Amino acid sequence: MTHLRAVLTMIAVTLMWSIAGVVTRHLDAARGFEVTFWRSGFNAVALTLLLAYTRGAAPLWRSIAGGSRALWVSGLCWCVMFTAFMVALTLTTVANVLITMALAPLFTALIARFALHQRLALRTWAAIVVAGIGIVWMYGQQLGAGEARVLLGTAVALAVPVAAALNWTLLQRRRDSADADMLPAVLIGAVLSAALTLPLSLPLSASTHDIVLLAMLGVVQLAIPCLLAVMAARVLSAPEAALLALLEVIFGVIWAWLGAGEAPTGAVLGGGALVLAALAANEAMGLRRASVSP
């Protein structure tokens, strides 16, 4: 995969990731941990079928059973991301959750700098700063009311960018190693998330309509884009991948506005424009540098 294809892949991934908020707003009865259970469960089934088809069932299970510590740590990161994201959506607005998740590039840059001793390009630091300003612009406005439920939802959502930053950095560190295949980690994360939330979901109350929507989220919003994201992470740097993932914020807020009536404020629109501008400038300069390199 070339750098350009990796960038385009991550854009497609963020489009698929971004539908979670608007879809959950159309659920009938499923709430809280049950939403996470069904989505993670369907995600695990889809990943099992996809990975078993592409590499064979026996090799897949051998790679998991004999997987490295890094594989299982990555799986744990995916579990935290899958679980905290959906629980947070049931506690606060889509914009609040996505804005909180947008802190991932800041965490990723710091972790990559100190854990990998990675020198970051000036353009990447500049993009992170500008994106951070946009996030603060939106974030402060969203939490201004100080409601306990909103604050709890934001605190839960904060686990997502922390886990994402660790995961992006781990994926980059392992991509040149002999056992660099980290795709099964997504499956591990899905299974762990479903197993942990099932006891907390009982008694199950999801309607048939809910199950259909959550099945779509498990396959289209999680299984397929997460596998593509791991593939793209083999080419993109950790901060770059995390910056591209910020597009989910923009797309998700738009979907929630158009499909669920959660109209963004002026601060959300203004801050989102800054985030998008930072991403566009960073990628444009990166692609230009790549095209002129010998």
C-alpha positions as semicolon CSV with decimal commas, in nm:
position;residue;x (nm);y (nm);z (nm)
1;M;0,000;0,000;0,000
2;T;0,137;0,339;-0,104
3;H;0,116;0,643;0,120
4;L;-0,162;0,794;-0,092
5;R;-0,366;0,475;-0,078
6;A;-0,312;0,455;0,297
7;V;-0,443;0,812;0,336
8;L;-0,749;0,739;0,119
9;T;-0,808;0,416;0,311
10;M;-0,809;0,602;0,643
11;I;-1,055;0,857;0,505
12;A;-1,289;0,572;0,405
13;V;-1,238;0,417;0,747
14;T;-1,342;0,737;0,925
15;L;-1,656;0,759;0,712
16;M;-1,758;0,410;0,822
17;W;-1,662;0,473;1,185
18;S;-1,865;0,796;1,193
19;I;-2,210;0,637;1,151
20;A;-2,221;0,490;1,505
21;G;-2,368;0,797;1,673
22;V;-2,655;0,856;1,433
23;V;-2,748;0,485;1,421
24;T;-2,761;0,452;1,801
25;R;-3,004;0,743;1,816
26;H;-3,257;0,526;1,626
27;L;-3,252;0,228;1,865
28;D;-3,584;0,129;2,023
29;A;-3,498;-0,039;2,353
30;A;-3,130;-0,136;2,372
31;R;-2,935;0,086;2,610
32;G;-2,604;0,104;2,796
33;F;-2,388;-0,204;2,801
34;E;-2,634;-0,402;2,587
35;V;-2,561;-0,174;2,291
36;T;-2,191;-0,250;2,331
37;F;-2,254;-0,624;2,370
38;W;-2,452;-0,662;2,048
39;R;-2,221;-0,442;1,843
40;S;-1,905;-0,613;1,970
41;G;-2,063;-0,956;1,932
42;F;-2,156;-0,901;1,569
43;N;-1,814;-0,746;1,514
44;A;-1,647;-1,061;1,651
45;V;-1,856;-1,286;1,425
46;A;-1,780;-1,076;1,116
47;L;-1,409;-1,059;1,195
48;T;-1,393;-1,435;1,250
49;L;-1,552;-1,500;0,910
50;L;-1,340;-1,240;0,729
51;L;-1,008;-1,347;0,881
52;A;-1,083;-1,719;0,851
53;Y;-1,173;-1,669;0,484
54;T;-0,862;-1,470;0,400
55;R;-0,607;-1,682;0,588
56;G;-0,780;-2,004;0,688
57;A;-0,941;-2,097;1,020
58;A;-0,653;-2,306;1,155
59;P;-0,379;-2,045;1,087
60;L;-0,602;-1,777;1,240
61;W;-0,649;-1,962;1,568
62;R;-0,280;-2,054;1,579
63;S;-0,183;-1,689;1,537
64;I;-0,411;-1,596;1,828
65;A;-0,316;-1,883;2,059
66;G;0,053;-1,829;1,996
67;G;0,030;-1,454;1,967
68;S;0,287;-1,223;2,118
69;R;0,229;-1,001;2,419
70;A;0,200;-0,707;2,181
71;L;-0,089;-0,878;2,000
72;W;-0,284;-0,918;2,324
73;V;-0,203;-0,566;2,444
74;S;-0,335;-0,434;2,114
75;G;-0,644;-0,652;2,157
76;L;-0,699;-0,501;2,501
77;C;-0,670;-0,152;2,350
78;W;-0,934;-0,240;2,091
79;C;-1,156;-0,376;2,370
80;V;-1,135;-0,048;2,562
81;M;-1,207;0,152;2,247
82;F;-1,505;-0,062;2,146
83;T;-1,657;-0,059;2,494
84;A;-1,595;0,295;2,615
85;F;-1,711;0,450;2,287
86;M;-2,057;0,293;2,287
87;V;-2,113;0,340;2,660
88;A;-2,020;0,709;2,627
89;L;-2,270;0,753;2,341
90;T;-2,549;0,643;2,574
91;L;-2,448;0,904;2,833
92;T;-2,387;1,220;2,631
93;T;-2,415;1,372;2,285
94;V;-2,243;1,242;1,974
95;A;-2,047;1,566;1,948
96;N;-1,917;1,535;2,305
97;V;-1,795;1,180;2,250
98;L;-1,630;1,254;1,916
99;I;-1,468;1,573;2,038
100;T;-1,320;1,387;2,335
101;M;-1,192;1,115;2,102
102;A;-1,022;1,384;1,896
103;L;-0,761;1,418;2,168
104;A;-0,598;1,101;2,027
105;P;-0,338;1,281;1,811
106;L;-0,212;1,478;2,110
107;F;-0,168;1,162;2,316
108;T;-0,026;0,971;2,019
109;A;0,235;1,234;1,941
110;L;0,356;1,241;2,300
111;I;0,367;0,861;2,333
112;A;0,542;0,819;1,997
113;R;0,792;1,087;2,090
114;F;0,893;0,932;2,422
115;A;0,826;0,560;2,362
116;L;0,965;0,541;2,009
117;H;1,206;0,837;2,030
118;Q;1,044;0,955;1,710
119;R;1,124;1,301;1,578
120;L;0,805;1,459;1,454
121;A;0,798;1,682;1,148
122;L;0,729;2,048;1,213
123;R;0,416;2,024;0,997
124;T;0,282;1,746;1,220
125;W;0,338;1,948;1,537
126;A;0,175;2,251;1,376
127;A;-0,124;2,044;1,266
128;I;-0,162;1,899;1,616
129;V;-0,152;2,246;1,771
130;V;-0,410;2,387;1,529
131;A;-0,632;2,080;1,569
132;G;-0,596;2,111;1,946
133;I;-0,715;2,472;1,933
134;G;-1,017;2,362;1,733
135;I;-1,090;2,084;1,982
136;V;-1,067;2,320;2,280
137;W;-1,297;2,563;2,103
138;M;-1,562;2,293;2,062
139;Y;-1,488;2,107;2,386
140;G;-1,526;2,401;2,623
141;Q;-1,858;2,500;2,470
142;Q;-1,996;2,148;2,487
143;L;-1,911;2,102;2,856
144;G;-2,014;2,452;2,957
145;A;-2,340;2,333;3,110
146;G;-2,154;2,113;3,360
147;E;-2,428;1,846;3,376
148;A;-2,323;1,536;3,570
149;R;-2,433;1,297;3,294
150;V;-2,242;1,493;3,032
151;L;-1,929;1,495;3,247
152;L;-1,959;1,119;3,312
153;G;-2,001;1,050;2,941
154;T;-1,699;1,262;2,860
155;A;-1,491;1,085;3,127
156;V;-1,583;0,745;2,979
157;A;-1,510;0,870;2,627
158;L;-1,164;0,985;2,740
159;A;-1,059;0,618;2,760
160;V;-1,096;0,593;2,381
161;P;-0,820;0,839;2,275
162;V;-0,585;0,704;2,544
163;A;-0,631;0,346;2,419
164;A;-0,615;0,461;2,056
165;A;-0,287;0,646;2,112
166;L;-0,131;0,340;2,274
167;N;-0,260;0,120;1,995
168;W;-0,138;0,339;1,706
169;T;0,206;0,359;1,865
170;L;0,219;-0,016;1,926
171;L;0,113;-0,091;1,568
172;Q;0,387;0,133;1,433
173;R;0,649;-0,022;1,660
174;R;0,558;-0,374;1,547
175;R;0,515;-0,316;1,176
176;D;0,874;-0,408;1,085
177;S;0,904;-0,704;1,325
178;A;0,890;-1,070;1,225
179;D;0,546;-1,114;1,386
180;A;0,399;-0,789;1,260
181;D;0,056;-0,932;1,178
182;M;-0,170;-0,744;1,422
183;L;-0,505;-0,799;1,245
184;P;-0,613;-1,074;1,490
185;A;-0,586;-0,815;1,769
186;V;-0,906;-0,654;1,641
187;L;-1,085;-0,989;1,681
188;I;-0,942;-1,033;2,031
189;G;-1,071;-0,688;2,125
190;A;-1,419;-0,762;1,993
191;V;-1,444;-1,094;2,180
192;L;-1,320;-0,939;2,505
193;S;-1,562;-0,647;2,473
194;A;-1,862;-0,875;2,411
195;A;-1,764;-1,110;2,695
196;L;-1,714;-0,828;2,946
197;T;-2,040;-0,648;2,867
198;L;-2,273;-0,951;2,840
199;P;-2,320;-0,997;3,218
200;L;-2,385;-0,623;3,251
201;S;-2,644;-0,634;2,971
202;L;-2,883;-0,887;3,125
203;P;-3,174;-0,906;3,089
204;L;-3,146;-0,832;2,717
205;S;-3,414;-0,597;2,589
206;A;-3,312;-0,518;2,229
207;S;-3,588;-0,536;1,968
208;T;-3,545;-0,700;1,629
209;H;-3,504;-0,352;1,482
210;D;-3,227;-0,279;1,733
211;I;-3,045;-0,605;1,657
212;V;-3,050;-0,532;1,283
213;L;-2,901;-0,185;1,339
214;L;-2,640;-0,313;1,583
215;A;-2,548;-0,595;1,345
216;M;-2,487;-0,333;1,075
217;L;-2,267;-0,139;1,317
218;G;-2,072;-0,453;1,408
219;V;-1,993;-0,532;1,045
220;V;-1,989;-0,203;0,851
221;Q;-1,893;0,039;1,127
222;L;-1,641;-0,184;1,308
223;A;-1,519;-0,506;1,148
224;I;-1,438;-0,381;0,799
225;P;-1,296;-0,035;0,885
226;C;-1,089;-0,162;1,179
227;L;-0,916;-0,419;0,958
228;L;-0,852;-0,149;0,698
229;A;-0,717;0,083;0,968
230;V;-0,464;-0,177;1,082
231;M;-0,351;-0,223;0,721
232;A;-0,313;0,153;0,673
233;A;-0,117;0,179;0,999
234;R;0,160;-0,028;0,840
235;V;0,231;0,268;0,610
236;L;0,128;0,578;0,804
237;S;0,314;0,712;1,105
238;A;0,130;0,692;1,437
239;P;0,058;1,067;1,469
240;E;-0,041;1,086;1,103
241;A;-0,290;0,799;1,138
242;A;-0,434;0,957;1,451
243;L;-0,471;1,293;1,277
244;L;-0,657;1,133;0,987
245;A;-0,881;0,955;1,235
246;L;-0,996;1,302;1,347
247;L;-1,211;1,314;1,035
248;E;-1,452;1,088;1,223
249;V;-1,534;1,388;1,440
250;I;-1,640;1,599;1,143
251;F;-1,832;1,322;0,969
252;G;-1,996;1,199;1,290
253;V;-2,123;1,543;1,393
254;I;-2,268;1,594;1,043
255;W;-2,444;1,253;1,048
256;A;-2,591;1,323;1,394
257;W;-2,709;1,664;1,276
258;L;-2,874;1,538;0,956
259;G;-2,998;1,203;1,081
260;A;-3,082;1,257;1,448
261;G;-3,145;1,629;1,488
262;E;-2,841;1,692;1,713
263;A;-2,761;2,030;1,562
264;P;-2,402;2,144;1,631
265;T;-2,339;2,485;1,782
266;G;-2,135;2,757;1,621
267;A;-1,838;2,650;1,835
268;V;-1,862;2,294;1,700
269;L;-1,871;2,419;1,342
270;G;-1,585;2,666;1,394
271;G;-1,364;2,425;1,583
272;G;-1,439;2,149;1,335
273;A;-1,331;2,373;1,050
274;L;-0,995;2,427;1,225
275;V;-0,949;2,054;1,271
276;L;-1,028;1,984;0,907
277;A;-0,795;2,260;0,789
278;A;-0,511;2,120;1,002
279;L;-0,562;1,773;0,856
280;A;-0,578;1,896;0,498
281;A;-0,263;2,108;0,532
282;N;-0,066;1,830;0,702
283;E;-0,158;1,569;0,441
284;A;-0,102;1,806;0,148
285;M;0,251;1,886;0,267
286;G;0,323;1,520;0,341
287;L;0,210;1,408;-0,004
288;R;0,406;1,687;-0,171
289;R;0,723;1,587;0,016
290;A;0,670;1,223;-0,076
291;S;0,624;1,309;-0,443
292;V;0,951;1,507;-0,468
293;S;1,162;1,254;-0,274
294;P;1,404;1,057;-0,498
